[in-house]
Amino acid sequence: MITRQTVRNQILAFLNHEITLAQLVDWAEDGVFEADLDEKDTELLMEILARLGAADMEQFHLEWEDYYNMLSQLGYKPQVVAA
C-alpha cells in the first residue's frame, strides 16, 4: 500500500541521491497504475504520483520548491541539513 510516508520516503531518497530520477519516475508511474493507495489520501497521493511520474519530461521538470511543496502537502516540514 502506498501511504503519505511511502511517498515521502521516495522523494527523500531521490533528494538524497539514493535513487535516480528515472527510478523515482518509474516508481511513481507504477504507483499510479497499481492503485493500492491509502483510501483516506487517495486524491492527494494520486496527484503527487502523477506529478512525480512526469518529472522526467522537460515540460514537467520539478524544482526543489516543487518537492518542498509536495512534502508539505503530505504533512511534513522539509528541512535542509548539511552533513
C-alpha positions as CSV (number, residue, x, y, z in Angstrom):
1,M,0.0,0.0,0.0
2,I,1.2,3.5,-0.8
3,T,0.8,6.0,2.0
4,R,1.9,9.5,2.7
5,Q,5.0,8.1,4.4
6,T,5.8,5.9,1.4
7,V,5.8,8.8,-1.0
8,R,7.8,10.9,1.5
9,N,10.4,8.2,1.7
10,Q,10.7,8.0,-2.1
11,I,11.0,11.8,-2.5
12,L,13.7,11.9,0.2
13,A,15.6,9.0,-1.4
14,F,15.7,11.0,-4.6
15,L,16.7,14.3,-3.0
16,N,19.5,12.4,-1.0
17,H,20.7,10.8,-4.2
18,E,19.9,7.3,-3.0
19,I,17.7,6.7,-6.2
20,T,17.8,8.3,-9.6
21,L,15.2,10.5,-11.2
22,A,14.4,7.6,-13.5
23,Q,13.8,5.3,-10.6
24,L,11.6,7.8,-8.9
25,V,9.6,8.3,-12.1
26,D,9.2,4.5,-12.6
27,W,8.1,4.0,-9.0
28,A,5.5,6.9,-9.3
29,E,4.2,5.6,-12.6
30,D,3.8,2.1,-11.2
31,G,2.0,3.6,-8.2
32,V,-0.5,5.3,-10.4
33,F,-1.3,2.1,-12.2
34,E,-1.1,-0.1,-9.1
35,A,-3.8,2.0,-7.4
36,D,-3.2,0.4,-4.0
37,L,-3.3,3.8,-2.3
38,D,-4.2,4.6,1.2
39,E,-8.0,5.2,1.0
40,K,-8.1,8.3,3.1
41,D,-5.5,10.1,1.0
42,T,-6.2,8.7,-2.5
43,E,-6.8,12.0,-4.2
44,L,-3.6,13.7,-2.8
45,L,-1.4,10.6,-3.4
46,M,-2.7,10.3,-7.0
47,E,-2.0,14.0,-7.6
48,I,1.6,13.7,-6.3
49,L,2.3,10.4,-8.0
50,A,1.1,11.9,-11.3
51,R,3.5,14.9,-10.9
52,L,6.4,12.6,-10.0
53,G,5.6,10.3,-12.8
54,A,6.0,13.1,-15.4
55,A,9.1,14.6,-13.8
56,D,11.4,13.2,-16.5
57,M,9.7,15.2,-19.2
58,E,11.2,18.6,-19.9
59,Q,7.9,20.5,-19.7
60,F,7.1,18.9,-16.2
61,H,10.6,19.2,-14.7
62,L,10.4,19.6,-11.0
63,E,12.4,22.1,-8.9
64,W,13.4,22.0,-5.2
65,E,10.3,24.1,-4.4
66,D,8.0,21.6,-6.1
67,Y,9.4,18.7,-3.9
68,Y,9.2,21.0,-0.9
69,N,5.5,21.7,-1.6
70,M,4.8,18.0,-2.2
71,L,6.3,17.1,1.2
72,S,4.4,19.9,2.8
73,Q,1.1,18.7,1.3
74,L,1.9,15.2,2.7
75,G,2.1,16.8,6.2
76,Y,5.9,17.1,6.5
77,K,8.0,20.1,7.2
78,P,11.1,19.8,4.9
79,Q,14.4,21.0,6.3
80,V,17.8,21.1,4.6
81,V,20.8,19.8,6.7
82,A,24.4,19.6,5.5
83,A,26.2,16.6,6.9
